[in-house]
Amino acid sequence: MTILASRSMTAAEKLHCGGMLIQTRINSRNASVMLYDENKQGLKVVAASRKEIVGLTQPLSPESISGYVCTHKTPLLIKDIDTDSRFCCRSGSYKTKSLISVPLFSDQGQVIGVINVSDKEGGGPFTEADLAALLEYAGWITPLIESLTIFEKLETEKVRYQELAQELEIKQKELIIASTERSELVQMVVHDFKSPLSAVISNMDLLSYLGPSESQKPIIETAFKGASKLLEMIDEFLHIARVDECEEKGVIIRPVSLLPLVCEQIEALMPLAREKNMTIENCCKLNVQVLGDPMLLCHLVQNLISNAIKYTPATGAIKIGMGTWESRRTGDPTHTVLKFWVEDNGEGIEDRYKESIFDKFVRTDKSLESGIKGTGIGLFICRKIVTMFKGKIWVEDVAPQGSRFCVILFIPEDN
């Protein structure tokens, strides 16, 4: 009891000292504790008076004494092994003829191992009193052994988690390297692809200005359109790469004034609207801040307005507005929601495209039939950006004709 109650000893030390005491009490020269090993389907020696056998595993067989005790869940007191027909072939393994083996039971009544004692001092047989003492000792140390088992499993799990942590660290470094390589690839695209392509387009424009022959004009026009299309695709690729880079590195979301940003983008895109004799009506009156990133918010507003200009017929009209209300969802970042929208009076979006239009490379049948240039990337980028801000984006119909692209953003509490 004193040993079991000690706080200065480990579980293994308690087991060893307790074993020495019970071994002394019943006058046994040899003793061992064996626990069932599920992985090896055998009995493993975890403590013994003979140190050389600690760690060895014995197959769980009813032909052995320990295996018999585990299988039948009953203790054995053998006074003379030579006369026991079950184990007479084992008599040469012991210096004397008497031995005891008792099972160790868990709280659920399952056998978790055995305690063995043999070779009684003086050469006489073990007695019923010795068996009773060993059974009592088995009852005391079973919780201790279960604790040792749990500790061993925890140590194994600890090693496994350390190995997993090392693997994850290696993977993280590989991802960082891959991200760096991709950034370098983006820079290569910027310098090695975009600049020469711009030169090609400029020279095509110059050829048109110099007055080509009638047979040359279609060739120059086709080349000009192809180069312009490729330049647009490269720009879209760069936009995706920048957004992905922000997503991987983690966006620092902070309050951003939305109204000046919207006005800036309207002014930048107004020349495109004038080319199509279109009007842009800015109905945004709320000078509030929203949670986001300035660069990504610029991409978002620019894509929505340029999309409206691109897919609205000439002499069309575009309206841009915003409104606020109290949040109705407990998971929202703040209590106040801002709805920003861009509306056009174009042909509208068919119902079957209202969800997929925000997927990569998706374009409606009407946009393809119209011959309008596009890659189906702009709205995909918009959804990625809005998702990073924990918001929402969707498209709805406008009466009598047109589409309204709506975005949910969040207003900081201190506005």
N, C-alpha and C positions, 0 to 999 in steps of 0.2 A: 504493500500500500504506500509506503514511504517513497519507494522508487517511482511508482506510477504517478504520485502527486508532485514529484519534483519538477520545478520550473527551470532548473539549471542544466537539465539533461535533454538531449534530443531523443526522438522516438526510437532511433536505432540504438542509442546508448541504454535507454530503459529496457529495451528488449534483450540486449546482451546481459545487463546486470541481473534482470529478473530470471533469465535462463540459468545464470550461474548459481543463483540462490536456490532455485527449485532442484537443480542438478545436485547441489550439496545436500539438500534436505532428503532426497530419496537415494542418496549414495550412488549416483550414476556417473560413470567415467565418460560416457559419450552422450551427446544430445544434439538435436537439430530441429530446425523449424523449416518446413517446406510449404510453399504457397503455389496455388494453381496458376499456371501461365496460359492464358487463352490463346495467345499467338502460337505458342509451341505445343499446345495440347498436352502439357506435362506438368510435373511438379518440380519447382525450382527451389534449391536450397538458398535461403536468405540469411540464415544464422546457424552456426554450428560450432561445437567445441573443437572440431578439426577444421582449421581455417582453409585447408587445401580443397575442401569439397564445396565451399561457398561459391555460388554462381552456377553450379552444375545443374542440369535438368534431367529428370528421370521420366520416361514415358508413363503415362497414366494407364497402368495395367493392373487388373485385379490379382494377377499372379505375384505381384510384389506386395509387401506388407503395407507400405504407404498407399499404394493404389487400391488395395483391398479396403482399407479404412475409408478412403475417399468415396469409393464406389458404393459401399454398404452403409456409410454414414454411422458407423458404430466403432467404439474404442476396442482395442485388443490388449489383453494382458496375457502374454505367453510366458509360462514358467519354464517350459522346456521345449525349445524349438525342434529338437530331434524327434519328439513324440507328436508334433503337430503335422498331420498329413498334408495340410494346405501349403506349408512352407518348409518342409523338411529339407528340400534341396538348397535352402539358404543358410544352413547351419554353419557352413564354413566361413561366413562373413562376419561372425561375431566371436569375441573372445570367450564370452560366457553364453549360457543357453537361454537366458531370460531377457525379455524386452517388453516395452510398452509403446503403443502408438495410439494417439487420440486425435479425433477430428477437431477442426476449428470451424465454428459456424458463424455466419454473418447474421445481421438482424433479421434478414428475410428467411433464415433457416437454410441457406445454401452453404455447402462445404467450400471453404476458401483455402484450406490447407490442412496440414497435420503437424503434430509435435511427436518426435520420436526420442526415446531414451533406451540405452542398452548398456551392457557390461557393468552389472552391479558390483560395487566394491565388496570384496570378500568372497565373490563367486557365487553367492546364494541367489535365489529367485526373487523377483519383485513381488510385492504383496498387494492385496486389495487396498490397503492404506496408501501405498505408493500411487496406485491408479487414481484413487480419490483425490490425492494432492495434485496430481498432474491435471485431472479434469477441472479442479478448482482454478488452477493456474491458467488453463486454457480459456476459461470463462473471463478471467481478468484481462488477459492480454489481447483478446480478439479485437476490441475497439482500437487498441494501439496498433495492431497489425493492419486494420482497415485504414487507419490514418497514414501508415507507412505506404500502403498501396496507392492511396489518393495522392500523397506527396510525390511518389515515383511517377504517376501519370502526369501530374502537374509539371514536373521537371521535364518529362518527355515533350509535353505540349509547349513548354517554354522554349526548348531547343528548336522545335518545329516552327514556332512563330518567329524566332530569331532568324531562322533560315529564310522564311517567307519575307520578313522585313528586308533582309539583304537582297533577295530577288526583286522585291518591289523597288528598292533603291536603285538597283541596276537598270530596271525597266524605266524608271523615272529619268535617269541620266540618258538612256537611249532616246526617250521621247524628247528631251531637251535638245539633244544633238539633231534629231530629225526635224524639230521645229526650227532650229537655227539654219539647217540646210534648206528648208523650204523658204525661209526668209531670204536666204541668199539667191534661191531660184527666182523669187519674185523680183529682186533687184536686177537679176540677169535679164528677165523679161522686159523690165522697164528700159534698161539701157541698150540691150542687144536686139530687141524686137521692135519696140515702139518707135524709137528714134528713126531707124531706117525706113520703117513703114510710113511714117509721117513725111519723110523725104520723097518717097514714091508718090504719095498722094499730091504733094506740092508740085512735083514735076508733071504729073498728069494734068493738074489744073493749069499749069503753065502751057502745056501742049495745046489744051483747048483754047487758051487765050491767043496763041500764035496763029490760029486759023488753020486747022488740019483740013485735008481734003474730005469730000463726002464719004469716001470709002474708009477713011481712017477714024472718022468720028465715032461709029459704033464700037470699034475696038477700044478706043480710049475711054469711052463711057463705061463699057463692061469692066475694063481693068480698074477704073476709078471706083465703081460700085463695089467690086470685090475687095479692093484694098480698104475702103471705108468700112465694109462689113467686118473684115478681119481686125481693124483697129478698134471697132466697137466691142468685139469679143474679147480682145486683150484687156480693154478697160474694165469689162465686167469681171474678168478673171482676177484682175488686181483688186477690185472691190471685195470679191469673195475672200481672197487671201488676207486682206486687211481685217475683215470682220472675223474670220476664223482665228487670226492671230490674237485679236482682242479677246475672243472667247476663251482661248487656251490660257492666255496669261492672266485672265480675270479682269473684268472691267471694274474700275473704281467708280461706282455710281455716286453722283453728287448733284446738288441742285443746279439746274441750268435754266436761264431765262429763255423761254420758247419763242415769244413774240418777235424779238429782234432777229432771231435765227430764221424764222419764217419769212419775215420781210426781206432779209438778205437773199434768201433763195428765190423769192419771187422776182426780185430785181435782176438776179443773175440769169433767170430763165425767160425773162420777158422778151428778149429778141427772138427766141424760138416761137413764142406765141404771136408776135407781130408778123412773122413770116407767113403764118396761116390765118392772119387777120382775126385772131381770137382775143377774147377779153378774159382777164383774171381778176376776179372780185375778192378782195381780202376782207372777210367778215370777222377776223380775229380781233377781239377788243380786250381780252383778258391779259394783262401784263403780269403773268404768274410764272413761277419756277416749277419745273418738273424734275423728277429724279431720273438721271441719265448720264450720258457722256456727250460732250459737245460735238466731237467728230462724228460719232455714230448717229446722233440726232440730225446732223446736217445731211448725212447719207439718206436717212429715212425720209425727211421732208423733200429732199431733192428728187429721190426716186419716185415718190408719189406724185409730185407736181409734173415732172418730166413725162411720166407715164400718161397722165391725163392729157398733156399737150400732144403726145405722140398718137394716141388712139382716138382723139376727138377730131371729127372732120373740120375742115376749114370753116371759118366764121362761127365756130362753136364758142361756148362759154364755160368757164371754170370758176367754181366758188370754193373758197377755203375758209373754214370756221373752226370754232372750238366752244366747249361748254363744260360745266363742272356739276358734280353731284356727290352726295355722301356715299362712301363705299358700302356695299351690301354683303361683302364676303369677309369672313374672319381672317382668311389667309393673305389679304392684300397688305402691301408694305405700309400704306398710310390709310387714313380715314377719308381722304378726299381724292376723288377720281377726276381726271381731265380727259375728255373725249376730243380728239383732233380729227378733222375729216377733210378730204379733198373730193369735190363733186364735179362731175362733167355731164354734158348732155349728148354723149356719144351713143353708140348702138347698145350699150349695156353688156352685162355678163350673163350668159345662160346659167340656169340653176345648176346644171350638171358640172359646171366649172367653178362654182362659188367656193368650194373647199380646195380643189386641186390647183387652182390658179396660183397659189402660194408655194407650190412645189417647184423644184428645180427643172428648168427647160420646158415648162408647160406653157403652151399658147393655145388660145381658142381657135376654133375653125374660122370664125369671122376675121380674126387678126391675120391668119395665114392667107385667107382669100383676098384680103385687102392689099397684100403686098407690102405692108408696113414692115420696116426693118425691126428686128428684135431677137433677143436670145432666150427670153423666159427666165432671166436671172434676177431682174430688178425686184420683183415682189418677193422672191425667195429670200433675198438679202433683207428686205423690210421685215419679214417674219422673224428671221434670226435676230435682228436687232431688238425688236419688240420683246421677244422671248427673254433676251438677256436683261431687259428692264422689268421682267415679271408682268408684262402687260399682255394685250390681246390685239389682234388685227383681223378684220373681216371686211367683206364687201356686201353692199345692199343695193337694191334697186331704187331709182329716183323716178318719180312721176313727172311728166308723161314718158320721159325717156332718159336713160343715162345710168351712171353708176356712182356710188358714194363709197370711197374707201375710208374706213374708220379705224382709229388707233386709240387704245386705252393706255394712258400714262398716269403717273401718280404724283400728286402735289405734296411737297414736304409739310410736316405738321406746323412749322413756324411761319408759313406763308400767311 
